[in-house]
């Protein structure tokens, strides 16, 4: 895959992931939050099983790839949705946004321990500027103070764990794709091995909070998006981009994701944009552009 296609796939992933929080907001209008966070495994699991069968693949990954698929599953299918949902029960969205903002540089640093390429110092300077811009972006988008709302320390710990698991999952996915495994198979295997964990939680929540009225169309669209793109198609594009561009370098594209979220929030939810947010967005875009030009 060419570098150009890798960047196209990366931007498709960030565009789709950027719509995830908007889709969650829509889905919550008709579904219990636990169903939105965990129950998405049902449509995703059905799609993954059908996809693997149509491709003539086994439902479980090969032995040599199994441990990497487990890392992916624990990171982006099980870990991040569960831990971030739990964290958001005790910390405000603004504080969570600040922690998420360090995700790209955390992925870049973690990738070094997996033996990925070491970039020049100029890259780290650009990445640091982008991270500062992402933090500023989160502050201007939030109505909360910066770590001033007295959130539980365990909430911050859980959010940090969610980001660490997600970073490791991104690296594991890129590693498998780099070794010749198709990105579609990798994410479908990760979804399938997550079913025994997430399906019982979904069933229990449906028993405790049954759906008593037909959810509106917007809620169905939001639920379908978080099920079929956010944990399925999106990670196909993202794993492909990471493997093609390189984990360390491509990780900085994640800084653009909240900018897409901002425009979706303006377009779909009608949320206003703070002028300082635009300044932070420009800082992020500039830092990403510089980091991608460096070898």
C-alpha positions in Angstrom: 0.0 0.0 0.0 1.4 3.4 -1.0 2.0 6.2 1.5 -0.7 8.3 -0.1 -3.3 5.5 0.4 -2.1 5.1 4.0 -2.8 8.8 4.6 -6.2 8.6 2.9 -7.1 5.6 5.1 -5.8 7.4 8.2 -8.0 10.5 7.5 -11.0 8.3 6.8 -10.5 6.7 10.2 -10.1 10.0 12.0 -13.2 11.4 10.2 -15.2 8.4 11.3 -13.8 8.3 14.9 -14.5 12.0 15.1 -18.2 11.3 14.6 -18.2 8.6 17.3 -19.0 11.0 20.2 -21.8 12.5 18.2 -23.1 9.1 17.4 -23.0 8.2 21.1 -25.0 11.3 22.0 -27.6 10.3 19.4 -27.7 6.7 20.5 -28.2 7.6 24.2 -31.5 9.3 23.2 -33.0 5.8 22.8 -30.6 3.3 24.5 -29.2 2.7 27.9 -25.6 4.0 28.2 -24.3 0.5 28.9 -25.9 -0.8 25.8 -24.3 2.0 23.8 -20.9 1.2 25.2 -20.9 -2.6 25.5 -24.0 -3.8 23.5 -22.4 -2.5 20.3 -20.6 -5.9 20.2 -23.8 -7.6 19.0 -24.0 -6.0 15.5 -20.2 -5.8 15.2 -19.9 -9.5 16.2 -22.5 -10.6 13.7 -20.7 -8.6 11.0 -17.3 -10.0 12.0 -18.6 -13.7 12.0 -20.2 -13.3 8.6 -17.1 -11.5 7.2 -14.8 -14.3 8.4 -17.0 -17.0 7.1 -17.4 -15.4 3.7 -13.6 -15.0 3.5 -13.1 -18.7 4.4 -11.3 -17.8 7.6 -11.5 -19.5 11.0 -13.2 -17.5 13.7 -10.1 -17.6 15.9 -6.8 -16.2 14.8 -3.7 -18.3 14.1 -1.7 -19.3 17.1 1.2 -17.0 16.3 -1.1 -14.0 16.0 -3.4 -14.8 19.0 -1.5 -12.9 21.6 -1.5 -9.7 19.5 -5.2 -10.1 18.8 -5.9 -10.4 22.5 -4.0 -7.1 23.0 -6.2 -5.5 20.4 -9.4 -6.9 21.9 -8.5 -5.8 25.5 -7.5 -2.4 24.2 -10.1 -1.1 21.8 -13.0 -3.6 21.9 -13.2 -4.3 25.7 -10.9 -2.1 27.7 -11.4 1.5 26.3 -15.2 1.4 26.1 -15.6 -0.1 29.6 -12.8 1.8 31.5 -13.7 5.2 29.8 -17.4 4.7 30.6 -16.6 3.9 34.3 -14.2 6.9 34.4 -16.8 9.2 33.1 -19.1 8.3 36.0 -16.7 10.1 38.4 -14.8 12.7 36.3 -16.2 15.5 34.1 -15.9 15.3 30.3 -13.4 18.2 30.2 -11.0 16.3 32.4 -11.4 13.2 30.3 -10.7 15.2 27.2 -7.4 16.4 28.6 -6.3 12.8 29.3 -7.4 11.7 25.8 -5.4 14.5 24.3 -2.1 12.8 25.4 -3.1 9.6 23.5 -1.2 10.3 20.3 2.1 11.0 22.0 1.6 8.1 24.4 1.2 5.8 21.4 4.4 7.2 19.8 6.4 6.7 23.0 4.9 3.2 23.6 5.8 2.2 20.1 9.5 2.6 20.8 9.3 -0.2 23.3 7.9 -2.4 20.6 10.9 -1.7 18.4 9.4 0.7 16.0 11.5 3.4 14.3 13.0 6.2 16.5 12.2 9.6 15.1 14.3 12.7 15.2 14.2 15.3 18.0 12.3 17.6 15.7 9.4 15.1 15.5 9.1 15.1 19.3 9.1 18.9 19.4 6.3 19.0 16.8 4.4 16.2 18.7 4.7 18.1 22.0 3.4 21.3 20.3 0.5 19.3 18.9 -0.2 17.8 22.3 -0.3 21.2 23.9 -2.7 22.3 21.2 -4.9 19.3 21.8 -5.0 20.0 25.6 -5.8 23.6 24.8 -8.5 22.4 22.4 -10.0 20.2 25.1 -10.0 23.1 27.6 -11.8 25.5 25.2 -14.4 22.9 24.2 -15.2 22.0 27.8 -17.5 23.9 30.2 -15.6 22.5 33.2 -12.5 23.8 34.9 -9.2 22.1 34.4 -9.0 19.4 37.0 -11.0 21.6 39.3 -14.2 19.7 39.7 -13.0 17.3 42.4 -13.3 14.1 40.3 -12.4 10.8 41.9 -8.7 9.9 41.7 -9.9 6.4 40.5 -11.7 8.0 37.6 -8.5 9.6 36.4 -6.6 6.3 36.9 -9.3 4.4 34.9 -9.1 6.9 32.1 -5.3 6.6 32.0 -5.6 2.8 31.8 -8.1 3.1 29.0 -5.7 5.3 27.0 -2.8 3.0 27.7 -4.7 -0.1 26.6 -5.9 1.7 23.4 -2.3 2.7 22.5 -1.1 -0.8 22.9 -4.0 -2.1 20.8 -3.1 0.3 18.0 0.5 -0.8 18.0 -0.5 -4.5 18.1 -2.9 -4.1 15.1 -0.3 -2.3 13.1 2.3 -5.0 13.9 0.0 -7.8 12.6 -0.8 -5.9 9.4 2.9 -5.2 8.9 3.6 -9.0 9.2 1.2 -9.7 6.4 -2.2 -10.3 8.1 -5.1 -8.5 6.4 -6.4 -5.6 8.5 -10.0 -6.8 8.0 -9.2 -10.3 9.5 -7.3 -8.7 12.4 -10.1 -6.5 13.6 -12.7 -9.2 13.0 -10.8 -11.7 15.1 -10.5 -9.1 17.9 -14.3 -8.6 17.8 -15.1 -12.3 17.8 -12.9 -13.1 20.9 -14.5 -10.2 22.7 -18.0 -11.7 22.4 -17.8 -14.0 25.4 -16.9 -11.1 27.6 -19.3 -8.4 26.3 -22.3 -10.3 25.3 -23.2 -11.5 28.9 -22.9 -7.9 30.1 -25.2 -6.8 27.4 -27.8 -9.4 28.2 -27.7 -8.6 32.0 -28.1 -4.9 31.2 -31.1 -5.5 28.9 -32.7 -7.5 31.7 -32.1 -4.8 34.2 -33.0 -1.9 31.8 -35.4 -3.3 29.2 -36.2 -1.2 26.1 -39.8 -0.2 26.7 -40.3 2.1 23.7 -39.0 2.0 20.1 -35.9 4.2 20.0 -36.0 7.1 17.5 -34.3 6.9 14.1 -31.4 9.1 15.2 -30.7 6.7 18.1 -30.6 3.7 15.7 -28.3 5.6 13.4 -26.0 6.5 16.3 -26.0 2.9 17.6 -25.3 1.5 14.1 -22.4 3.9 13.7 -20.6 3.1 17.0 -21.2 -0.6 16.3 -20.2 -0.9 12.6 -17.6 1.9 12.2 -16.2 2.9 15.6 -15.0 -0.7 16.5 -15.2 -2.4 13.1 -14.6 -0.5 9.8 -12.8 2.4 11.5 -10.0 0.1 12.9 -9.6 -1.6 9.5 -8.7 1.8 8.0 -6.6 2.8 11.1 -4.6 -0.4 11.3 -3.8 -0.1 7.6 -2.7 3.5 8.0 -0.5 2.7 11.0 1.2 -0.2 9.2 1.8 1.8 6.1 2.9 5.2 7.5 4.5 3.8 10.6 3.1 3.8 14.1 5.1 6.6 15.6 4.5 9.0 12.7 0.8 8.1 12.0 0.0 8.3 15.7 0.0 12.1 15.4 -2.9 12.0 13.0 -5.0 11.3 16.0 -4.6 14.9 17.0 -7.0 15.8 14.2 -9.8 13.7 15.5 -11.2 16.2 18.0 -11.3 18.8 15.2 -13.6 16.6 13.2 -15.7 16.0 16.3 -16.0 19.8 16.8 -17.3 20.3 13.2 -19.8 17.4 13.6 -21.0 18.9 16.8 -21.6 22.2 15.1 -23.3 20.6 12.1 -25.4 18.0 13.8 -25.9 19.1 17.4 -25.6 22.9 16.8 -22.9 23.4 19.4 -21.2 26.8 19.3 -17.4 27.1 18.6 -15.2 29.2 20.8 -12.8 31.4 18.8 -9.9 30.2 21.0 -10.8 26.6 19.9 -10.1 27.6 16.3 -6.7 28.9 17.4 -5.9 25.6 19.1 -7.2 23.7 16.0 -4.8 25.6 13.8 -1.9 24.8 16.2 -2.8 21.1 16.0 -3.0 21.1 12.2 0.3 22.9 11.9 2.1 20.5 14.3 0.7 17.4 12.4 1.8 18.8 9.1 5.3 19.3 10.4 5.5 15.9 12.0 4.5 14.2 8.8 7.1 16.0 6.7 9.9 14.7 9.0 11.6 11.4 8.2 
